[in-house]
């Protein structure tokens, strides 16, 4: 239900087609705490947070995190915005993501 609600939010509220992105396998995420699948789910949720009506509040919260965590969060958001799949954890994507 969570994944479907997030996907519905993207389509109905944000009017964004994210079908090109690999959807997280919730069974692997739940059974094995698979970091790639958990990352995909978190990436989708982050995208909702920074695109919703309360985005300023969520962005302010992100800005209070440690700089290294902010970098990871911003990278995940940028990947989503560019409709690129989530990179493997620990792998630095090309380019500078700091603002």
C-alpha positions as CSV (number, residue, x, y, z in Angstrom):
1,X,0.0,0.0,0.0
2,X,2.8,2.4,0.8
3,X,4.5,2.1,-2.6
4,X,1.2,2.3,-4.5
5,X,0.3,5.5,-2.5
6,X,3.6,7.1,-3.4
7,X,3.2,6.2,-7.0
8,X,-0.3,7.5,-7.0
9,X,0.9,10.8,-5.4
10,X,3.5,11.3,-8.2
11,X,0.9,10.7,-10.9
12,X,-2.2,12.4,-9.4
13,X,-0.7,15.3,-7.4
14,X,2.7,16.0,-8.9
15,X,1.6,15.0,-12.5
16,X,5.0,13.2,-12.9
17,X,5.5,9.9,-14.8
18,X,8.1,7.9,-12.9
19,X,7.4,4.7,-14.7
20,X,10.9,4.8,-16.2
21,X,12.4,4.4,-12.8
22,X,12.8,0.9,-11.4
23,X,10.3,0.4,-8.6
24,X,11.5,-0.9,-5.3
25,X,11.0,-4.6,-4.5
26,X,9.3,-4.3,-1.1
27,X,9.7,-8.0,-0.4
28,X,13.5,-7.8,-0.7
29,X,13.5,-4.5,1.3
30,X,11.4,-6.1,4.1
31,X,12.9,-9.6,4.2
32,X,16.6,-8.8,3.6
33,X,16.8,-5.1,4.4
34,X,18.2,-4.8,0.8
35,X,20.0,-1.4,0.7
36,X,19.3,-0.9,-3.0
37,X,15.6,-1.6,-2.6
38,X,15.3,0.5,0.6
39,X,17.2,3.3,-1.3
40,X,14.8,3.2,-4.1
41,X,11.8,3.5,-1.8
42,X,13.4,6.3,0.2
43,X,14.3,8.1,-3.0
44,X,10.6,8.1,-4.1
45,X,9.5,9.3,-0.7
46,X,12.1,12.1,-0.7
47,X,10.9,13.2,-4.1
48,X,7.4,13.5,-2.7
49,X,8.7,15.5,0.3
50,X,10.6,18.1,-1.8
51,X,7.8,18.5,-4.3
52,X,4.7,18.8,-2.0
53,X,3.1,21.9,-0.6
54,X,5.2,21.7,2.5
55,X,8.4,21.3,0.6
56,X,10.1,24.3,2.3
57,X,9.6,22.7,5.7
58,X,11.1,19.4,4.5
59,X,14.0,21.1,2.8
60,X,14.8,23.1,6.0
61,X,14.8,19.7,7.9
62,X,17.2,18.3,5.3
63,X,19.5,21.3,5.7
64,X,19.8,20.6,9.4
65,X,21.4,17.2,8.7
66,X,25.1,16.6,8.6
67,X,26.7,17.8,5.4
68,X,27.6,14.3,4.3
69,X,24.0,13.2,4.8
70,X,22.8,16.3,3.0
71,X,25.0,15.3,0.0
72,X,23.5,11.8,-0.2
73,X,20.0,13.1,0.1
74,X,20.5,15.8,-2.5
75,X,22.1,13.2,-4.9
76,X,19.1,10.9,-4.5
77,X,16.7,13.8,-5.2
78,X,18.7,14.9,-8.3
79,X,18.7,11.4,-9.7
80,X,15.0,11.2,-9.3
81,X,14.5,14.6,-10.9
82,X,16.6,13.5,-13.9
83,X,14.8,10.1,-14.0
84,X,18.0,8.2,-13.5
85,X,18.1,5.0,-11.4
86,X,19.4,5.2,-7.9
87,X,23.2,4.6,-7.9
88,X,24.5,1.8,-5.7
89,X,25.2,2.9,-2.1
90,X,28.7,4.2,-1.6
91,X,29.2,5.0,-5.3
92,X,29.7,8.7,-6.1
93,X,27.8,9.9,-9.1
94,X,29.7,12.1,-11.5
95,X,29.3,15.9,-11.0
96,X,29.1,18.2,-8.0
97,X,25.8,18.0,-6.1
98,X,26.4,20.7,-3.6
99,X,24.6,24.0,-3.9
